[in-house]
Amino acid sequence: MVKKTPRTWLAWKLHRLALKKSPLWRRLRLPGGRLFWVRHRAEGCHYYVFRVRGRLELLKVLRAQFYEPHRPVGADEARRGAELLNSLAERGLAPAATWLDCGAYLVEDAGLPLLPGGLAGPEPLRRFFAELRAWTLETGLVLLDYNEDNWCRDPITGAIKLVDVEPAFTCPLAGMAGNEIVRRRLDPALLAAGEPARLLEAFLEAELDLLWRHLRQG
């Protein structure tokens, strides 16, 4: 089933609306012959996320792959994204993923979006960021994107997970002082000192504070 990329702004808006609002399952065959029946769940800047009929996992597909299902698109990007999720999943920080040899992967359903008013206090976030700090020191890789739409919480266990993680929005721990996103968050004097562990602590504190300010608005 070949899908055509919407060619105009209006066509794009109508297409996205149809994807979101349609209650019907749609057929999606990926390169290699894998066939899924899917329904829209969410979307990010580069991916669509679908419910999959008959499975507990969600299907995360690069938009480019969705519109060209007859050939692999963005396979390396999707593979690295799945690997990053799995590394975080070992510490319970993200859902585990299974790469599908193309620009898509299956990912565990981490629950419902974490919305304003969804937490009684910041302690669950503090525990998450403490574990994330340990993961960062262990791997030497800093996550940079903590957008408020990137979080889910399991309604049964209460586990908070970061569900939208992309390798493009990371940087080496040793190179934090030169990263533009980090520099927007931290004091110039602290950046000048350049101590990676201290920069990491301050950066995560700043991101936690921004996220909690958003969530407590509810």
N, C-alpha and C positions, 0 to 999 in steps of 0.2 A: 504494500500500500504506500505509494509515493505521495508525500505531502509537499505542497508548494509553500515557500516562504512568502508571507504577506508582503506586497510590494509598496504599499502606501501607509502613511500614519493611520488613516481611518480604517483601512483593512486590517492593520495590526491590532488596533483597539477592539474592533469587532471580533476578530479571531480570538484574542485573549478572553474576551467576555464569554464567547461561546464555549471555550475550554473550561472556564470556571463554573459556568451556570448549568451546563448540560448534565442531567442526571444519568445519562446513558454511558455504558462502557464502550470504549473504542478499541479497535484492533491495532496493535503495534507490533510489527515484525522487525526485529533488529538484525544487523548483519550476522551471518552464521546460521540464520533460520530460527532463532529464538522468538517465540510468539507469546505475547502478553495481551490480556484484556485489561485496560487501564481506565482510570477516572481521575480527573484533576484533584490534587491535594493542596499544592502550594507552588510557588515559583520564586526564583532568585534572579540575579542579574544575568546569569548564564545558563541556568538549569530550570527544567520543569521537574516537579515531583508529583508522582502519580500513585494512587492506591492501585494495588494489583489484585484482580479477582482470584480468589482461591489461595492467596499467600498472605502471611503475616508481614512480610517485608514491603517497603515502598520501593518504587523504581525512580531513580534520579537520572535524568537524561539531559545531556547538553542540548540546548535549543538547536544548534546546528545539526546534531545527530538526529533529533526528532524530525527535522525537515528533510533529511537525507537518509532514511532508514535502510536504503539499499547498499550503502557502503560505510565502512568505519570512518567516523569523523571525531577528532579530538581524543583518540584512544589514550595517548600518553597523559594528557591532562586528567582524564577520568581515572586512570590507573593510579596516578600520584595522589589524587584526591582520596581514593579509597584507602590507599596505604596510610595516609595521614590520619584518616578517621580511625582505622584499626589500631594505630599506635596510641591514639587518645583513648580508644575503647578499652585497652588493657588496664587503664586506671579508672574506668567507669565515667570518663569525661565526655564521651561521644558514642553514638550508635556504631556498631560494627557494620562493615560493608563487604560486599562480594563483587569484584569487578567482572564485567561481562565481555571483555576483549574488544570493546568499542568505546564510544563516548557515553557510556552508561554504566551504572552499577546498582545493585540491590542494596538496600540499607535497612537496618532494623527500625521499626516504628518507635520513636522515643516518647510518644505521647502527644499531649496537646501543647499549643503555643504558650509560652510563659508571658502572661499579659499583666498590665498594671493591676494591682490589687491581688495578684496571685500568690504573694508571699506575705506572711505576717511580720517578718523581720528579715534583716540581711544575713543572718547566720548561715543559711544554706548556701548563699553565694560566697560567703567568706570561706567555707569549707571547700567549695569548688575551686576557688582561685588559689587556695593554699596547695591543693593537689596539682593544679595546673602549673604553679611555680615549680614544684618538685619535678614534674614532667619536663618542663623547659630546661631546668638545670641539667637534667639527665640527657636530653636529646640535643641541647644546644640550639634549639629552634624556637623562635618567638612567634606566637600567633598575634596578628595585628587587627583582626576584624571582629569586634564584639557588638555588632549592631543588635539593637533590641529585638529584631525579628529573627535572630539566629538561634533562639533558645526554645527548648521544649521541656516539659515536666511530666513525668509518668504519674497519672492520676491515682495509681494504686500504691506504688513504692515511694512517690515523692521525689525520685531521682531527677536532678537537673542535668541536662546535657546540651552541649553546643552542637548544633546539627548542620550548620552551614560553614564548612571549613575548606578553604581553598589554598593550595600551595603558593599561589601568586600573592596572597596576603600573609606572607611570613617573612622573617628575616633572621640571619644568624644572630645568636646571642652576642657574639663578639662585635657585631656591626650595628648594634642598637643605636649608638650615639649619632650615627650618620643617617638613620632612617627618618624620612619626612614625617610619617605618622607619629612616631615616637617624639620627635622634636616639637610637634604641635602640643603634646601633652605635658612635657616636662620643663622644669625651670632651666634656663641656660647655664646657670652655675653648676647645677647637677650634671647636665650633659657634658660640661667642660671637664668635670672630674673623670668621666668616662669609665667608672667601675661597673662592669656588666651586671653583677649580682644586685648592686644597689639600684641601677637603672631599671632592671626588671621588676624589683619590688615596688618602686615608685610608679612605674607604668601600669602594673596590674592594679595597684591601689587606685589610680586615677580611673581606669576602666571600670572597676567595681563600683566606684562612687557614681560614675555616670549612669551605669546600668540601674543601680538601686534608686537613684533619683527618678528615673523613668518609671520603675515598677511601683514605687510607693505612691505615685500619683493617683492610683486607684483607691 
